[in-house]
Amino acid sequence: MTLAPGPPDPAFTLRGSGSPITCLKFTDQTDQKLYSGSQDGTIHIWDMKIHRPVGTLEAHTGQSVLWIEFISSDEMVTFGKNGIASIWKAAESSWTLTNNIHTSVMGFCPGALLKQDNLLALPSEETSAVDIYDIKTWKKVGCFLDSGSKLGMTMSIKSISDTSQFFIGYEDGTIGFWDCKHSRILDKAKFFEECVMCLDYSSGANLGICGSPSNLLSTWNITENQINRGTNYEVKNPGFNDVRIRNDQKILATAGWDHQVRIFGVKKLKPLAVLSYHKDSVQCLAFSKDNMLACGSKDQHISLWKLY
């Protein structure tokens, strides 16, 4: 696979959020839209045909939107730095708030959906713990904590598609591999001396990748419920805010503190391109079902890239 020669430019740029971009999520519908969460608590809804905003939600007023996920085509959950998870129902051309889960968490960790089990995982007010909620009743049904370890705050949560398993990245640089159905930790491995800033995992490629405030990316895979360390890759400048593996498992992207988005081949972690557009830290990434890459930055812009 080769990218177009020369320094690439974004296919489109989305402006007008009025606040740094903190999270991104594409819909899967035919009339595809991009949802962007902002530092001021607003969610903008962008039409991907006209590349214009077609709606806004005042979701977490004055607090960063950390996470947006769709439970179904007409139900959405968002999580804010205010520690509130909000549940929304589609109503004509907009969304109606139907429920709130109030936590006492004030960190930066997003949530995760365990769709296989109809469960929602959110960071807990208890250090190193993740609370589990039933998405039918929105009641808390469990708490996962590796009580024998001092792992620090939860920094990132990633569920594994079509399973009851998920990963947690911790403040001390450890990644834990958890099984929700059996309520236990299966394995853990320490990848960094600093916190795990971001992680992603593709079950199709059996590849996990994580980044930290350092200039290292680390990979792993899973065999027989064990984390097997892979390769490390060192980049020029330190600091990763996000990492995403594309749905076709051919490439992955990283969002850097140095304003750059780096593209790697999945098989060998071969560097393929550096996307230079943003004027400030790139904070979040999302791939669409047709492989469009969206990058959200502290500079309040979203860049859209067509990578083949």
C-alpha positions in Angstrom: 0.0 0.0 0.0 1.3 3.4 -0.9 0.2 6.9 -0.1 0.2 9.7 -2.7 3.6 11.3 -3.1 4.5 14.7 -1.6 3.1 16.3 1.5 -0.6 15.4 1.6 -3.3 18.0 2.3 -6.6 17.4 4.1 -9.5 16.5 1.8 -11.7 18.9 3.9 -11.5 20.9 7.1 -14.4 21.6 9.5 -14.3 24.9 11.3 -16.7 26.7 13.6 -16.7 24.6 16.8 -15.5 27.6 18.7 -13.6 25.4 21.2 -10.8 22.8 21.2 -12.0 19.4 19.9 -11.8 16.7 22.5 -13.5 13.6 20.9 -14.9 12.4 17.6 -17.3 9.7 16.5 -18.7 8.8 13.0 -22.2 7.3 12.6 -22.6 4.2 10.6 -25.8 5.2 8.7 -25.9 5.8 5.0 -26.3 9.6 5.5 -23.1 9.6 7.5 -22.5 12.2 10.1 -19.5 13.1 12.3 -20.1 14.0 16.0 -17.4 16.2 17.6 -17.2 16.9 21.3 -15.6 20.2 22.5 -13.8 21.5 25.5 -16.7 23.8 26.3 -19.1 20.8 26.6 -20.8 21.3 23.2 -21.3 18.5 20.6 -21.5 19.5 17.0 -23.1 17.3 14.4 -21.5 17.5 10.9 -23.1 16.3 7.7 -20.4 14.5 5.7 -22.0 15.2 2.3 -21.9 19.0 2.7 -19.2 19.3 5.4 -21.3 21.7 7.4 -22.7 21.5 11.0 -26.4 20.5 11.0 -27.0 20.5 14.7 -25.5 21.1 18.2 -26.1 19.7 21.6 -25.2 21.4 24.9 -24.1 18.2 26.4 -21.8 18.9 29.3 -21.8 22.7 29.7 -18.5 24.1 30.6 -16.7 20.7 30.8 -14.9 18.8 28.1 -16.8 16.0 26.2 -14.6 13.0 26.7 -16.5 10.3 24.8 -19.4 9.8 22.4 -20.8 6.4 21.5 -23.9 5.0 19.8 -25.8 2.3 21.7 -28.1 1.9 18.6 -29.1 4.1 15.7 -31.4 6.1 17.9 -29.7 6.0 21.3 -26.4 7.6 22.3 -24.3 8.0 25.4 -21.8 10.8 26.1 -19.4 11.3 29.0 -18.0 14.6 30.2 -15.2 15.8 32.4 -18.0 16.8 34.9 -18.3 13.0 35.7 -21.8 12.7 34.1 -22.7 10.1 31.6 -25.7 11.4 29.6 -28.1 9.1 27.6 -29.8 10.6 24.6 -32.7 9.4 22.4 -33.1 10.4 18.7 -36.0 12.8 18.4 -36.9 13.9 14.8 -33.7 15.7 13.6 -32.1 16.1 17.0 -31.6 14.3 20.4 -33.4 14.4 23.7 -31.7 13.8 27.0 -33.4 10.9 28.7 -31.1 10.0 31.6 -27.9 11.0 33.5 -25.5 8.8 35.5 -23.7 10.9 38.1 -20.3 9.9 39.1 -17.7 11.8 41.2 -14.9 11.2 38.6 -13.1 14.4 37.4 -10.4 12.9 35.2 -9.9 12.5 31.5 -10.8 8.8 31.0 -13.5 8.0 28.5 -16.1 5.2 28.9 -16.6 2.0 26.9 -19.6 0.0 25.8 -19.7 -3.8 26.2 -22.4 -4.4 23.7 -22.2 -8.1 24.0 -23.4 -7.9 27.5 -25.5 -4.7 27.4 -23.1 -3.0 29.8 -21.4 0.4 30.1 -18.0 0.8 31.7 -17.1 4.1 33.3 -14.1 5.2 35.4 -14.9 4.9 39.1 -14.3 7.5 41.9 -12.3 4.7 43.5 -8.7 4.8 42.3 -7.8 2.2 39.6 -11.5 1.0 39.5 -14.0 0.8 36.7 -17.8 0.8 37.4 -20.2 -1.3 35.3 -23.7 -0.2 34.5 -26.6 -2.1 32.9 -27.7 -0.1 29.8 -31.3 -1.3 30.1 -31.7 0.1 33.6 -28.7 2.4 33.9 -28.1 0.9 37.4 -24.6 0.1 38.6 -24.1 -3.7 38.6 -20.4 -4.1 39.4 -17.0 -2.7 40.0 -13.7 -4.0 38.6 -10.6 -3.4 40.7 -7.3 -5.2 40.9 -7.0 -4.7 44.6 -3.6 -6.2 45.0 -1.9 -3.5 42.8 -1.2 0.2 43.0 -2.0 1.1 39.4 -3.1 4.7 39.8 -6.0 6.4 38.0 -7.8 4.7 35.1 -6.7 6.6 31.9 -8.3 4.7 29.0 -10.8 1.9 28.5 -11.2 -0.2 25.3 -13.8 -2.9 24.8 -13.1 -5.8 22.4 -15.8 -6.2 19.8 -18.3 -9.1 20.2 -16.7 -10.3 23.5 -17.1 -9.7 27.2 -13.4 -8.6 27.5 -11.8 -5.1 27.7 -8.6 -3.3 28.4 -7.8 -0.6 30.9 -4.8 1.7 30.7 -3.6 2.9 34.0 -1.7 5.9 35.4 1.4 3.8 36.2 1.9 2.6 32.6 0.2 -0.7 33.0 -2.5 -2.2 30.8 -4.9 -4.6 32.3 -6.9 -7.3 30.4 -10.3 -7.9 32.0 -13.1 -10.4 31.5 -16.5 -8.9 32.3 -18.5 -12.2 32.3 -16.2 -13.7 35.0 -15.5 -10.4 36.8 -11.7 -10.9 36.9 -8.5 -9.6 35.5 -6.9 -12.1 33.1 -3.5 -10.5 32.7 -1.6 -7.2 33.0 1.6 -5.8 31.6 3.6 -2.6 32.3 4.5 -0.8 29.1 5.6 2.7 30.3 7.1 4.5 33.2 4.5 7.2 32.7 0.7 6.9 32.2 -1.0 5.2 29.4 -2.5 8.2 27.5 -4.3 6.2 24.8 -4.8 2.6 23.5 -6.6 0.7 20.8 -7.1 -2.9 20.0 -8.2 -4.7 16.8 -9.4 -8.3 17.3 -9.2 -8.9 13.5 -5.5 -8.1 13.5 -5.0 -9.3 17.1 -3.0 -6.1 17.6 -3.0 -3.7 20.6 -1.2 -0.4 20.6 -0.7 2.2 23.3 1.0 5.6 23.7 2.1 7.7 26.6 3.6 11.2 27.3 6.9 9.7 26.1 7.9 9.3 22.4 7.3 5.5 22.4 4.5 3.5 20.9 4.2 0.0 22.2 2.2 -3.0 20.7 1.0 -6.3 22.0 -1.2 -9.2 21.1 -3.3 -11.7 23.0 -3.0 -15.5 23.1 -4.8 -17.7 25.6 -5.8 -14.7 27.6 -2.3 -13.5 28.0 -0.8 -10.2 26.9 2.3 -10.7 24.7 4.5 -7.7 24.2 5.2 -6.8 20.6 7.4 -4.0 19.2 8.2 -0.5 20.3 8.5 2.4 17.9 10.2 5.6 18.8 9.1 8.9 17.2 10.9 12.2 17.2 8.7 14.2 19.5 7.0 13.0 22.8 3.4 12.8 23.6 0.4 10.9 22.2 -3.3 11.8 22.9 -5.0 9.2 20.8 -4.4 6.1 18.6 -6.8 4.4 16.2 -6.6 1.2 14.1 -8.6 1.5 10.9 -11.4 -1.0 10.4 -9.7 -2.8 7.6 -6.7 -3.4 9.8 -4.3 -2.0 7.2 -3.2 1.2 8.8 -3.3 3.0 12.2 -3.1 6.7 13.1 -1.6 8.5 16.2 -2.5 12.0 17.4 0.5 13.9 18.7 1.3 16.7 21.1 3.6 18.0 18.4 0.5 18.8 16.2 1.2 15.8 13.9 -0.8 12.8 12.9 1.4 9.8 12.1 0.2 7.0 9.8 1.7 3.5 10.2 1.2 0.1 8.6 -0.4 -2.3 11.0 1.6 -5.5 10.1 5.1 -4.1 10.8 4.4 -0.7 12.4 6.1 0.8 9.3 5.8 4.6 9.2 3.9 5.6 6.0 3.1 9.3 6.4 3.1 12.4 8.6 0.0 14.6 8.3 0.9 18.2 9.1 -2.0 20.6 9.2 -2.9 21.5 12.7 -1.4 24.4 14.6 -1.8 22.9 18.1 -1.9 19.4 19.7 -4.1 16.8 17.9 -6.4 15.5 20.6 -8.6 12.9 19.0 -9.1 10.7 15.9 -11.8 8.7 14.3 -12.1 6.5 11.2 -15.4 6.3 9.2 -16.7 3.1 7.7 -15.4 4.3 4.3 -12.0 4.9 5.7 -12.1 8.7 6.1 -9.8 9.8 8.9 -11.0 12.7 11.1 -8.5 14.5 13.3 -9.6 16.9 16.1 -7.2 19.5 17.5 -6.8 22.0 20.3 -6.7 24.6 17.4 -10.5 24.1 17.2 -10.3 22.6 13.7 -11.2 19.1 12.4 -9.2 17.9 9.4 -10.6 15.1 7.2 -8.1 12.9 5.2 -8.6 10.3 2.5 -6.0 7.6 2.9 -5.8 4.5 0.6 
